[in-house]
Amino acid sequence: MLTIRLKRMGAKKVPFYRVVVQDSRRAPSSRPIEEVGTYDPLQKPALVKLDRTRIDAWIAKGAKASETLRSLLKKTPAQV
């Protein structure tokens, strides 16, 4: 099953996240299928860059979004 989730990057106490599409049966540190955005919680306000068209396409193909990603999708406005 495919999941769309956050992959933690960055140094200790300096988190930076990539939004990736990944097989849920693989290790979290394994290579993702596609990177569809970034999230930087340390900037004020938090910097969220999401490719909504690619995320919607993956969800249409059956991928499930994680709880954290669903909350980010609700907070960020849809780009037209």
Helices and strands as residue ranges (DSSP letters): E 2-11, E 14-23, E 34-40, E 47-50, H 52-60, E 64-65, H 67-75
